[in-house]
Amino acid sequence: MKVIKYLPMFAVSTLLLSACSASNTNFTQSQTQAETTQQIQEKAESLSESLENAAKDLKEAPTAASTNSLEDLANYLKENKMIEGEPAGIPAQSLGAISGSKYNDVAIYEFDKDSDSYKGLLENGYVVLEGFGTKIEPTAINDKFMLICEKAENKDEIIEVFMNYK
């Protein structure tokens, strides 16, 4: 009978302990949710800042080209304010190039990468003006394109944008 006497007290104790445990669990869940909410807010702020920086970088980055022709290179340089106006035709074939254009102090040429003149340009660092024997040294070479802009005031900027063309 002693067992029966203590049974209600045991049941009440068990219920109280369960309630305390459940209350403690609810407090822990609330605390975890609060921490999670704060972490989400911090991550959102960090992501927002990263996106703002990326957008700023994109605004300041040179405009990308869509294809890979001399005309596209010229448009790319125009969009990035390195050249302006209409091109003057220049004798590209006398340098062994496919085509060429001149914009004030900036000349650009396109070469066939399989041609002897292009291979000579890469090997020697210059092309020879046919019929005159004059050596023409490029300011920069980017893939199949050659740039001459030695007299341009913003030569370094032009070279940088030209070399970024892909």
Steps between C-alpha positions, in 0.01 A plus 500: 500500500787730548548492124147620436549784747803628313360441151306830479804690626718324241252584224489866604882514515528343157252750356686793655833377368348451153354849506834650603675305229246610237525859618876482476474350148265779390743759639789333315300489176407867536860591565614293198236665279614844614863413424400358161301813416797717591734283291263522202485879534880520517536276194240705311688822581829343393345370177346839431837668546667244273238557231545877523877460460455265203259744334749782553780288348282418199423867443871582504612197295570534129214394279538143376512424131247274332709356218857515389539720190686825440168685488402353837837599645448855370149511653641372828763774502234761413266381776788535744580848365847411373429600138237711329379598158508313173798287398741596229590214272863393523699258285471196724595253226842665460568394860368151437183567702145405400365847580583818686348826617642827625330735746714814543811375687374142539537229235368145539570203275362148475724213390444146382668297774625249243668763279874546476469870584318417828757234591776748417331764716499267798852373435671829414281756677432695181349478150660628183318747277517328161660697221673733745683263735397714798465317830178578687506417872168456679412673823316184607385164363185328621433166335461575127484879544781753491477849650711803412441807717843639589391863446169478688474708817324223692722223365510298824122502537454396137745212544323383818155497338640343181663219700171435685322431170412133469 
